[in-house]
């Protein structure tokens, strides 16, 4: 009887920890997630393994804090990192993490140059990791396009990871 109570308590604790996972990641920078959230780091490593990406994507040293988002009725954690050499105005990597199945959908976005009509760089944007649903695709595309319209709006608030750590 005592063993059953202990097992029930352990199961309850495990299910509660899983439900709280998104909130525990919220507010963390991408580089901190790589260092301190093992499930996120593992999903990220699997997502970029074998991909040809710029060097800055290895550490995600410049990025925006994670936020909880709902897409199609499900909870996800969204964060993004950007190219520090261009003040985040050239390349951005959006990461939609699903804590329920510990998977990641990545969207490497190349915004069009707003001062160059006919720029087709956006066509070279690409998806990585778990195949996004239509709702996830629409959500990430909309977010990327909105950010591209005002690329410097949050640049002054970007946390930069200490490269020595």
N, C-alpha and C positions, 0 to 999 in steps of 0.2 A: 504494500500500500504506500509506504514511504517513497519507494522508488518511482511509483507512478506520479506522485506529486512533484518530485524533483524533475522528472522528464517533462511533465506538463509545464512547469515553470521555465525550463530551458527552451521548450518550443515557443512559448509565449515571448520570451526575451528575444529569441532569434527572429520571430516574425515582426516584432516591434522595431528591432534594429534595422531590418530591411526596409520597413516603411519610412523610417526616419532618414534613410540614406540621402535622398535629394536635398533635404534641408541642411545636412552636414557638409555638403559640397558648395552650397550657395555662398557667394561672397569671396570665394577663393580664386586667386589668379590661376591661369592655365599652368604656369610653371610650378606653382605650389601644389596643384592637383597632381601633377606628374610625380612630385616628390613625396606627397603625403597621403594620397588616395590610391592604394595599390590596385583596386579593381579598375579605376579610371586609367591608371598608367598602363595596365595590361591591355585594356581595350584599345588605348591609343597606339601602343607598340604594334599590336596586330593590324591596326588600320593603316599605319604608314609603312609597314614592313615591305620592302621591295619596291616602293614607289619612288619615282623621281620627283623630289620636292626640294625647294630651296633649303639651305642649311639652317636658316632661322627656325624652321618647323621642328627641328630636333629637340630644342629646349623650350620653345614657346616663351621666351624671356620677356616679351612685351605683349600684353594682352589685357582683355577686359574681364572683370570679375564674373564668375558664374552666377547665373540666375535660374530660378525655377520657372519653367514654362509648361503650359498645357497645350498639347497638339492632339487634336482629334480625340479628346477625352482622356488622354494619358499624360502622366507627369514625366518630364524630362529635365535635364540640366543642360543649359546652353551656355557656352563660353566661346570666346574667339580670341585669336592672336593675330598679330599683323607684322609686316616687315618693318623692323626698326630703322632700317637704312633710308626709308622713304617717309618717315613720320606717319606711318600707317595709312598712307594715301594710295598705295599701289597694289598690295596683295593682302588678302585677309583669309584666314582659315577658320571657318565656323565648325564647332564641334557640338553635336547634339548627342548627349549621353543618356542612355536608358538604364537607370539603376536596377530596374526589375530583372532584366536579362544580361546586364553588364556589357552591353554592346554600344558601339559608337558609330554614328554616321558623320562623316566629314565632308565639308564642302569647301574646296579651295577656290576662292573667288578672285577673279581678275576684273576689276571694274573698268568700264570704258572710260577713256580720257574725255572728260566733259568738254574740254576745249578743242577736241578734234572730231568734227562730224564724220560719221562713217567708221569710227573706230570699232573694230570687231574683236577686241581682246576678250570680251566676256564669253565669246564662243569657246575659248580655251579653258574656261573654268571647268572643274571636274568634281565628281563625287567619289568618295573613298569609304571603305568600311562597309557597314551594313547597308543594304539597299534601302533607300528611303521610300516611305509610302507616298502617295500623292499629296496627302496633307502635310507631311514633313517637307517634301520638295517645295510646295507652295510657301510654307512658313519660312524656310531658310532663304529662298529666292527673294521673297518680299523683304526680309530683314536685310539681306545683302544689298539690295537695290536702294533701300532707304538709307543705309549707312553710306553708300557710295555717293548719294546726293549731297551729303554734308560730311565728308571724310574727316575733317578736322574738329568736328564738334566735341569729341571726347578725347582728342589726342593729348590735351593738357592734363587730363586726369589719369592717364595711363600709368599703371604701376610698372616699374622696370625691375626685374629680378636681378639680384646681385650675381654677376657672372662667376664670382669666386666660390659660390655655394653649390 
